[in-house]
Amino acid sequence: MQKTINTGLVGVTGYTGMELARLLIGHPVFKLVQATSRTEAGKSLVDIYPHLQGTPLADTPISQPDPDRLAKECNLVFLAVPHGTAMNIAAELLARKVRVIDLSADFRLRDVGIYEQWYNVTHTQSQLLPQAVYGLPELYAEDIAHADLIANPGCYPTSAILGLYPALEHGLIETDGIVVDSKSGATGAGRKASVPSLFCEVNENFRAYNLGKHRHTPEIEQEASVAAGTPIILSFNTHLLPIDRGILSTIYTRLIQPATLSAIHDLFSRFYADKPWVRVLPQGTLPQIKWVRGTMFCDIGLALDPRTHRLIIVTAIDNLCRGASGQALANANIMFGLDQTMGLAMGALLP
């Protein structure tokens, strides 16, 4: 029988913390023994999340984050706190020999200068960047298995990188002129109170935001450049959908040489053949957000426009599960030598 692995969650009261708590309920190995929040300490999880009533996590107390206590009780800690905050907590835990999965952006970018430019924060733990592994299981599972610090990818980058990677690695598309057009549900903005996220601002509305300056841009460019073997600059554009969760990305690229849709579809299918969480949909079928809601799946659809020589790649993910908490749990599985699908084999949530 598999030994229980004690787990901590710093920042339990946000949407990603809530999603991770939901997933940990059914995990046969990871046991949540420490849940922390600076603002809700003293309460129990069920006080914050009534849907946990009757589950093993209901009476889990929420405490102030304390690195010594976390290290004493936990083998692994998830950090679901904002960028700029996570880096120092991670350093304290790593110094105490605790493995860390960081859901913030603090360790995603390998170049500290680029991080500081886009996030406008001084990186106080840049010495840890060389040991941080980018937690996209389809690309870095081997490194994840031996890591003590995982930089969990952003939600938008997950949808874009998985769509672009096969085409770039195989030299199928030009490396300039790529446009990633992405739409996200409102949970992508987090749980904090904000006027643009109010119901009356989001409902029956659809708007663009942060055009040309979204902080996930360098993360996408970093991994796209690895795939292509050459630096890539692309156009990343974001929009807010009047839904709770989900991301649909439409990626516009230009073919280097003429190719048939069947050949391209075969290339993508072979690339992801042994990857359990990527579904290359049948030709003629394009992804929909409701098909991946609450799951780890990234659905990929392909369209070819021979008139403009464009390959159009469409991806759909759930921003909270595949784009954050579920991906963090998959990384934890790999870190501890478990099947990466453990505790994550669920169907889409009902509408």
C-alpha positions, 0 to 999 in steps of 0.5 A: 500500500502506498505511503501517505504523503503529507501536504501543505497548501499556502494560500488556500482561500483563492480559486486555485486553492479551492480547486486544489482542495477539491482535487485533494479530497479524492487523492489516495496518497496526498493528504492535506495536513496544513492549509494556510491563509493570512486573512482567514486563519482561525477558521476551518476549510468548511467555513470558507468552502461550504461544499466541503461539508461531509468530506475529510477536509471539512474540519481542516483548520486554517492557520497562518503560514509558518515555514517551521511548522510546514516543514515539520508536518509536510513533505510537499507544499503547494504555494497558491499565493501572488507573485513576489510573495511566493519566492521568499516562502519557497526559499524558506521551505527549500532550506528546510528540505521541503519540496515545493510546487509554486503556482505563481510566476516567480520561477517560470521565467529563466531570465531574472531580468525579463521577470523583473521587467514584466512583473515590476518586482525585484526577484529576491531569490534569483539563485533558485532559478537554475534549479526550478523546473518548468512544470509542463508534464508533456515536455519536462516530465523527466526533469520534474521527477527529480526536482525539488522546486516546480514552477507551475505554468500559467493558464494562458501559456499552457493553452498556447505552448501545447498548441504551438510546440509540435509545429515549431519543433518540427519546423512546420511553421514560420517563427515570426508573425505568430498570433495567439488570441486567447479568451478566458473565464473570469476566475482567471483574474483571481478571487480578489475584489475588483470592479472589472470582475464584478458580475454586472461588468462581466455578464453579457459582455466580452472585452479585450484587455492588456493587449500587447502587455500581458505578463504571460507573454514572455512565458509563452515566448520562452517555451516557444523559443525552446521548441523552435531552437531560435528566439521567438517574438509573438503577438499575445492577445487576451479577452475576458469571457462572461463565464466562470472557467475555461480558456479557448486559444486560437493560434494563427501561424503560417506554414513554411511549406504546403502541407495537407491537414491530414499530414499535420493532424498525423504529426500532432497525433504522434507528438501527443500519442503517449500524453494522457492529458492532450486530446488531438480532436478528429479532423473537422472538430474544434475544441469547446470549453465545456468539453474540458471544464473541470478536467486536465485535458487540453483539447487541440483542433486544427484548421488549414487555410490554403488561401492564406497558407495559414495553419490555425491551431485551436486549444481549450483548457480549464484554467483552474484545473489544467491551467493551475491546480490540476497541473500542480497535482500532476506535477506532484504525482510525477515528483513522488514517482506516482502515476501522473494521472492519480487523483485526476481521472475525471470527466468534464463537469456538467454545465 
